[in-house]
């Protein structure tokens, strides 16, 4: 848990085993990957943990995850069915224009807190976040100069913060890998193409796969890990198991 | 040169050095990659040779290339400026409805001829062809059951053979990697998306990169080699140089 001006930011940090094969790289330059969870999920949902294990064990990175608004430990009232969490988020997204700013500040405070730890330094930072992880993460990537590469997608130029997303996209400069699900029933692909088109980063690419919003294939996850770790200077560890 | 019913099919075949590291795989199962050149190019243009070297030296494949209509050694009148070749091709595309059928038959005859060689057998076949290589190659992939995986793209649902392309796309079943150049000035991306959308293969993905028709990045070529060789069972050779 990170404290920001009295505000509680529920966060989790995964770190490589200091006796493991990545040790000789020097702790100060270990990349930090920030992972944004999905709508109705939380900072320890299955795919976040799986990604964290890949980044940490195979590439020697640190991984940071934070609960989003009305998600995970931010819920005053505890667990709720996923559709209820999504509805509450949709209301919040519609009614609270400060939501994005608050989350950007929370993430920046969490990154500050990690980099202030005794054995951590100002290493390269990456962003991984699809869907809700793009709604909240794209503005963060645009405003946080420490973020050097980003995986985004499953989102389009739509929703209550459409203008904010467009503005953030236009100010992006870092390398981006952007995912589209061809049959996305939540954020149709033409709106996703428009968001990709708005991204100003000269170094960007879009990968599209068949299937609905929730059907991102393993191939995409694998490509996202390769992309981020390439850009952050964290190639596969020599002792890592083969993928 | 392959002969098909009196018709001359100018072709070139690259093969692994039989004393090289791929030898122990067994010649009968060596994959054959068919590479379609681009408009105004020919079967030995730079990128075709570069691809051939990667497939042969790093993955132990055979590579076959054939000159397209009014291209390369098919030109009765010898060399011409690229824009002249493109114009002549555009005329031919418009005026000769049999052009696609002829090229499909030529390619099939060339594959037959390679597989009939003494040390070659009925191994897996892949297709690599963008732009002109999709105009002519997509119908080939649709009609040739020996082709098990295809790299296509830089083309859309447009042009004189638009219906033929749509029909071919609808009958595809093999895994496909499809490339789009985001700022393609010849075949705009919305038409390219429509062609990708028409492909029936359950296993397909689209990679889009910024830039014009001729600006396919190295990253795309690398991904295309990995994709095809994965699907054809030709992982990197142990002795191959690192990419």
Interface residues (C-beta under 8 A of the other chain):
Chain A: X180 X182 X189 X193 X196 X197 X202 X204 X205 X206 X207 X208 X209 X210 X219
Chain B: X180 X182 X189 X193 X196 X197 X202 X204 X205 X206 X207 X208 X209 X210 X219
